[in-house]
Amino acid sequence: MATNALNKTIWADAGKSAILPFATLMLVGLMIVPVPSLVLDIGFITNIMISLAVLMVALNAAKPLDFSSFPTVLLFATLLRLSLNVASTRVVLVDGHEGADAAGHVIEAFGHFLIGGDWAVGIFVFAILMIINLVVITKGAGRVSEVSARFTLDALPGKQMAIDADLNAGLLTPDEAKARRVEVATEADFYGSMDGASKFVKGDAVAGVLILVINILGGLILGVMSHGMSMADAAAAYVQLAIGDALVAQIPALLLSIAAAAIVTRVSSPFDLSGQITSQFGSAKAWAPVAGILFLLGVMPGMPHFIILPAAGVAGWVAWRLRKQPAKEAAALAAAEAEAAESAAAEPVPSTIGWDEVSDGAVLGLELGYGLIAMVDERKGAPLMARITGIRRQLSRELGFVVPMVRVRDNLALEPNAYRITVAGVIMGEDECWPEDLLALDSGALEGRVEGREVRDPSFGLEAVWIAPDKRTEAVVAGYTVVDPATVIATHLNQIIANAAADLFGMDEAQKLLDALKESAPQLVQGLTPQPLTLGQIAGLCRGLLAEGVPLKDFRRIAEAMVESAREEADPSAMLEAVRMRIGPIIIQTLVPIRMPLPVVTLDGGLEALLAQAVRAGPNASHPFEPGLANRVVSAVTEAAQPLLAEARQFAIVTSPLARRPLARLLKPHLADVPILSFLEIPDGKPVEVVAVVGGANQSAMPELVR
């Protein structure tokens, strides 16, 4: 039974694969082999049916890529129509003298019913259809295809960069990024194919005119010379058949031209074309003026009152219904809220207050103004929630522990488009976001400007502009990096979580790291805790590492360093420095690849001596440097680092082990992303490139420090 079912499936797949090659051979055969009029009738009806089906699919597509096979379908539909034209031309010229039904009943019907049997009327109708198809629809669709193809190809690098940026920020998984790259490449291929496919439609229209001329001239010559007909009889027979044949082919061609124009002029939307148009015309403000203007026209003397006034009444009724609809929706919503309030009132009121009413256990919080609620609404896809999940997954892999859940809730005290990010109840960031617009970031190499709401990017402080969605292509061509509102908030949240990693790590997270390590290295965990280090001390050391940008991914190596350091040091600060020295390779590999030298900014010997002297004078002080000295150090180091930061170069500031921690605490508010290392943290085999020396003889900013 299973073998029979498998064989049936194989034969079914083989049959489907053979349909297209067989149909192509049949189309070629129609051009070469004479066929009877019945086959022509079937072919013409099939042509009309396919054209109607293509038009319906094009109108129901939510976005152009939903009908990505359209260029190929257009090619084969055009080939079918031309094959039928060739076959019908042969029949018309050979058997046209026998009567109006010589070329089949379909051509006869189009020749009699549609044009009333008058071939002059048929020529004019055909000419008008040709003008509509060739001059209006085909020309416009071809121009739109050309421009869309050019803009899509120009925007392709920017879209690829945006995908890579989302992947690096953890907003996309590798599979999602791969799918988006495929979609972007398919979109470029589609518009490029449509640019060429529009030439099929134009060429088909020109071929229809030439075939009509050939049928008329050939019929007149054959009728007079071969069949002994008079010129009038030959014109009555052959011209009528030629016009019927041309109209049979031209009407499906017009349908395909409309389908092509509908596809290339589509804008991506969750609705199909009819739904999109209906939603955008569903405004009472649009229909009320229409009703008023039609009414004024209808009451003017000489106007057809019985036609215009009913039309004004219909427009007024539509405006009234559209104006009444929001009131109905508001009443339904109010009724639902009242019912919910009654249900809540019917429930017994508890006499005690729970801890969940006065405390919030969520460490991470995201508060949204009511204008941003749609971004977390599951009925609308909740784009922001998916991004937050991606951020937590990516940061958890990078930091080495599971990032806590982010509690998202609305806050009516905020402005409608404002949001606020909190860590452990402390506000760490807030800004505004416009959910219906896009944020265009200044990439630094703009070739133009776009109009919009000028702001600063909340994550990196870049100049940016909030723009309408229809300006996306213009912004990409001008050199902007365009991101959606969910990405703006998610990137800001990603930056804050990464900077506040130490605040998110506690004793529970430390215990989970130890439990995971116990499965692979039980003796190591036993030698680490509860002696010589308690769980609180381990958590404190991990927070110290995270505060200075050292991830906990290789926790086994870090745990071994803790065991060794605990034997030598008792002071937590000294123990942390000892741990850093032992995991130097882990720290360095987060800065530069293994084969590249580490760019460093060092301090002059005289300045190092001053800092060491200050630390020895106050070994337990959080800020042992004299204020004047501290200000000049900050100014000089910042000045030396600015050129490197402007070039986006990764580098480290290197100092003595004694001064490393106080210097790191001093510089963190000014150079938060620059690591401060000691000489002993750099592995012996790691090449180093000294890019600047602060306080040296060649430094004009620091000579007063070393005098």
GIHU-V996486 format. One record per backbone hydrogen bond with DSSP energy under -0.5 kcal/mol. NH is the residue of the N-H (numbers start at 1). CO is the residue of the C=O. E is the energy in kcal/mol with one decimal. If there is no record, write none. Layout:
nh=<NH	NH>
co=<CO	CO>
e=<E	E>
This chain:
nh=<5	6	7	8	9	10	11	12	13	14	15	16	17	18	19	19	20	21	22	23	24	25	26	27	28	29	30	31	31	32	32	33	40	41	42	43	44	45	46	47	48	49	50	51	52	53	54	55	56	57	58	59	60	61	61	66	67	68	70	73	74	75	76	77	78	79	80	81	82	83	84	85	86	87	88	89	90	91	92	93	94	95	96	98	99	102	104	108	109	110	111	112	113	114	115	116	117	118	119	122	123	124	125	126	127	128	129	130	131	132	133	134	135	135	136	136	137	138	139	140	141	142	143	144	145	146	147	148	149	150	151	152	153	154	155	156	156	159	160	161	162	163	164	165	166	167	168	169	170	171	172	177	178	179	180	181	182	183	184	185	186	187	188	189	190	191	192	193	194	195	196	197	198	199	200	200	201	202	203	204	205	206	207	208	209	210	211	212	213	214	215	216	217	218	219	220	221	222	223	224	225	226	227	229	234	235	236	237	238	239	239	240	241	242	243	244	245	246	247	248	249	250	251	252	253	254	255	256	257	258	259	260	261	262	263	264	265	266	269	273	276	277	278	279	280	281	282	283	286	287	288	289	290	291	292	293	294	295	296	297	298	299	300	300	303	305	307	308	309	311	312	313	314	315	316	317	318	319	320	321	322	323	324	325	326	327	328	329	330	331	332	333	334	335	336	337	338	339	340	341	342	343	344	345	346	347	347	350	357	358	359	361	364	365	366	367	368	369	371	372	372	373	375	376	377	378	380	381	382	384	385	386	387	388	389	390	391	392	393	394	395	396	397	398	399	400	407	407	408	409	411	414	418	419	420	421	422	423	424	426	428	428	429	431	433	435	437	438	439	440	440	441	441	442	443	447	448	453	454	455	457	461	464	465	466	467	467	469	471	472	475	476	477	478	479	479	480	481	482	483	485	488	489	490	491	492	493	494	495	496	497	498	499	500	501	503	504	504	505	505	506	510	511	512	513	514	515	516	517	518	519	519	520	520	521	525	526	527	528	528	529	533	538	539	540	541	542	543	544	545	546	547	548	548	549	550	551	552	555	555	558	559	560	561	562	563	564	565	566	567	567	568	568	569	575	576	577	578	579	580	581	582	583	584	586	587	588	589	590	590	591	592	596	598	599	600	601	602	602	603	604	608	609	610	611	612	613	614	615	616	617	618	619	621	630	631	632	633	634	635	636	637	638	639	640	641	642	643	645	646	647	648	649	651	652	653	654	654	655	660	661	663	664	665	666	667	668	670	671	674	675	675	677	677	679	681	682	683	686	687	689	690	691	691	692	694	696	699	700	702	705	706	706>
co=<1	2	3	4	5	6	7	8	9	10	11	12	13	14	15	16	16	17	18	19	20	21	22	23	24	25	26	27	28	28	29	29	36	37	38	39	40	41	42	43	44	45	46	47	48	49	50	51	52	53	54	55	56	57	58	63	64	65	67	69	70	71	72	73	74	75	76	77	78	79	80	81	82	83	84	85	86	87	88	89	90	91	92	95	96	99	101	104	105	106	107	108	109	109	110	112	111	115	117	118	119	120	121	122	123	124	125	126	127	128	129	130	130	131	131	132	132	133	134	136	137	138	139	140	141	142	143	144	145	146	147	148	149	150	151	152	153	155	156	157	158	159	160	161	162	163	164	165	167	166	166	173	174	175	176	177	178	179	180	181	182	183	184	185	186	187	188	189	190	191	192	193	194	196	196	197	197	198	199	200	201	202	203	204	205	206	207	208	209	210	211	212	213	214	215	216	217	218	219	220	221	222	222	223	230	231	232	233	234	234	235	235	237	238	239	240	241	242	243	244	245	246	247	248	249	250	251	252	253	254	255	256	257	258	259	260	261	263	62	59	272	273	274	275	276	277	278	281	283	283	284	285	286	287	288	289	290	291	292	293	294	295	296	297	300	303	304	304	305	307	308	309	310	311	312	313	314	315	316	317	318	319	320	321	322	323	324	325	326	327	328	329	330	331	332	333	334	335	336	337	338	339	340	341	342	343	344	348	354	355	355	359	405	422	407	420	409	418	416	369	416	370	372	373	374	376	377	378	377	375	375	382	383	384	385	386	387	388	389	390	391	392	393	394	395	396	364	405	406	366	368	411	415	431	367	429	365	426	363	423	421	426	421	419	417	433	434	467	483	438	465	439	481	463	441	478	478	466	452	464	462	457	455	440	453	438	465	436	468	469	471	472	473	474	475	476	475	441	480	439	437	484	485	486	487	488	489	490	491	492	493	494	495	496	498	500	500	501	501	502	504	506	507	508	509	510	511	512	513	514	515	516	516	517	517	521	522	523	524	525	525	528	534	535	536	537	538	539	540	541	542	543	544	545	546	545	549	399	552	553	554	555	556	557	558	559	560	561	562	563	564	564	565	565	571	572	573	574	575	576	577	578	579	581	583	583	584	585	586	587	588	588	593	687	597	689	652	600	692	654	694	604	605	606	607	608	609	610	611	612	613	614	616	618	626	627	628	629	630	631	632	633	634	635	636	637	638	639	641	642	643	645	644	649	599	675	601	652	677	656	657	659	660	661	662	663	664	667	667	671	651	673	653	675	655	678	679	681	683	685	598	688	600	689	600	602	693	696	698	699	702	702	703>
e=<-2.5	-2.3	-2.5	-2.5	-2.1	-2.5	-2.7	-2.4	-2.5	-2.5	-2.3	-2.3	-2.2	-1.5	-0.7	-0.7	-0.6	-0.6	-2.0	-2.8	-2.3	-2.1	-2.1	-2.1	-2.0	-2.4	-2.1	-0.9	-0.6	-0.8	-0.7	-3.1	-1.5	-2.3	-2.2	-2.6	-2.7	-2.2	-2.4	-2.3	-2.2	-2.6	-2.8	-2.2	-2.3	-2.4	-2.6	-2.2	-2.4	-2.4	-2.3	-2.2	-1.6	-0.6	-0.6	-2.0	-1.8	-1.1	-1.9	-2.5	-3.0	-1.7	-2.2	-2.5	-2.3	-2.4	-2.5	-2.1	-2.5	-2.3	-2.3	-2.1	-2.4	-2.5	-2.9	-2.3	-1.9	-1.8	-3.0	-2.5	-2.0	-3.1	-1.4	-1.8	-1.0	-1.3	-1.2	-1.6	-2.6	-2.4	-2.2	-1.9	-2.4	-0.9	-0.6	-1.2	-1.1	-1.5	-0.8	-1.8	-2.1	-1.9	-2.6	-2.8	-2.4	-2.4	-2.5	-2.4	-2.3	-2.6	-2.7	-3.2	-0.6	-1.6	-1.3	-0.5	-2.6	-3.2	-0.7	-1.8	-2.9	-2.4	-1.9	-2.4	-2.5	-2.1	-2.4	-2.8	-2.4	-2.0	-2.8	-2.6	-2.2	-2.3	-2.1	-0.7	-0.5	-2.2	-2.3	-2.3	-2.2	-2.1	-2.3	-2.4	-2.3	-2.3	-2.5	-2.0	-0.9	-2.3	-1.0	-2.8	-2.3	-2.3	-2.3	-2.3	-2.2	-2.2	-2.6	-2.6	-2.7	-2.4	-2.0	-2.4	-2.7	-2.4	-2.0	-2.5	-2.7	-1.8	-1.2	-3.0	-2.0	-1.2	-0.6	-1.0	-1.2	-1.8	-2.9	-2.6	-2.0	-2.1	-2.5	-2.1	-1.5	-2.1	-2.8	-1.9	-2.2	-2.6	-2.6	-2.3	-2.8	-2.9	-2.1	-2.4	-2.4	-2.7	-2.9	-2.0	-2.6	-2.0	-1.5	-3.0	-2.8	-2.3	-2.4	-2.1	-2.7	-0.6	-1.3	-0.7	-1.6	-2.9	-2.6	-2.4	-2.6	-2.4	-2.5	-2.2	-1.6	-2.4	-2.1	-0.7	-1.5	-2.4	-2.0	-2.4	-2.1	-2.1	-2.2	-2.6	-2.5	-2.5	-2.2	-2.3	-1.5	-1.1	-1.4	-1.8	-2.8	-2.6	-2.5	-2.5	-1.7	-1.8	-0.7	-1.7	-1.0	-1.2	-2.3	-0.6	-0.8	-2.4	-2.1	-2.7	-2.4	-2.0	-2.1	-2.3	-2.4	-1.6	-0.5	-0.9	-1.4	-1.7	-1.5	-2.3	-2.1	-1.2	-2.3	-2.2	-2.4	-2.3	-2.4	-2.3	-2.2	-2.2	-2.2	-2.4	-2.4	-2.1	-1.7	-1.4	-0.7	-0.5	-1.7	-2.3	-2.6	-2.3	-2.5	-2.3	-2.6	-2.4	-2.2	-2.4	-2.6	-2.4	-2.2	-2.4	-2.4	-2.2	-2.2	-2.4	-1.9	-0.9	-0.5	-0.5	-1.6	-1.1	-1.2	-0.5	-0.8	-2.4	-2.9	-2.9	-2.1	-2.5	-1.4	-2.1	-0.5	-0.9	-1.5	-1.9	-0.9	-0.6	-1.5	-1.5	-2.0	-2.1	-0.6	-1.5	-1.6	-2.4	-2.1	-1.9	-2.3	-2.5	-2.2	-2.3	-2.9	-2.2	-1.6	-2.0	-3.2	-1.7	-2.6	-0.6	-0.7	-2.1	-2.5	-1.6	-1.9	-2.4	-2.4	-3.6	-2.5	-2.6	-3.5	-1.8	-2.7	-0.6	-1.4	-1.6	-3.1	-0.7	-1.7	-2.7	-2.5	-0.6	-3.2	-0.6	-3.2	-2.6	-0.7	-3.2	-0.7	-2.1	-0.8	-2.6	-3.5	-2.1	-2.4	-2.0	-2.7	-3.1	-0.6	-0.5	-2.1	-1.6	-2.4	-2.5	-2.4	-1.6	-0.5	-1.2	-2.5	-2.1	-0.6	-2.5	-0.6	-1.6	-2.1	-2.4	-2.7	-2.0	-2.6	-2.5	-2.2	-2.0	-2.6	-2.2	-2.1	-1.8	-0.9	-0.6	-0.9	-0.7	-0.6	-0.7	-0.5	-2.1	-2.5	-2.0	-2.1	-2.2	-2.5	-2.2	-2.2	-2.1	-0.8	-0.6	-0.6	-0.8	-3.1	-1.7	-2.2	-2.0	-0.6	-0.8	-2.2	-2.1	-2.2	-2.4	-2.2	-2.3	-2.3	-2.4	-2.1	-2.0	-2.5	-2.5	-0.8	-0.7	-1.9	-2.7	-0.6	-3.2	-0.5	-1.3	-1.7	-2.9	-2.2	-1.9	-2.2	-2.2	-2.1	-2.5	-2.4	-0.8	-0.5	-0.6	-1.0	-2.7	-2.6	-2.3	-2.0	-2.1	-2.3	-2.3	-2.0	-1.4	-1.5	-0.9	-0.7	-1.8	-2.7	-2.2	-0.7	-0.8	-1.9	-1.8	-1.0	-2.6	-0.7	-2.7	-2.5	-0.5	-2.2	-0.6	-3.0	-2.7	-2.2	-1.8	-2.5	-2.7	-2.4	-2.1	-2.1	-2.3	-1.7	-1.2	-0.6	-1.4	-2.9	-2.5	-2.0	-2.4	-2.5	-2.4	-2.4	-2.7	-2.3	-2.1	-2.1	-1.9	-1.6	-0.6	-2.5	-2.6	-1.3	-1.2	-2.5	-0.5	-1.8	-2.5	-2.2	-0.5	-2.3	-1.1	-0.5	-2.3	-2.6	-2.3	-1.9	-2.4	-1.6	-1.4	-3.1	-1.4	-0.6	-0.6	-3.0	-0.6	-1.4	-1.4	-1.1	-0.6	-1.3	-0.5	-2.5	-0.5	-2.6	-0.8	-1.0	-3.2	-0.9	-1.6	-0.7	-0.8	-2.0	-0.7	-0.9>
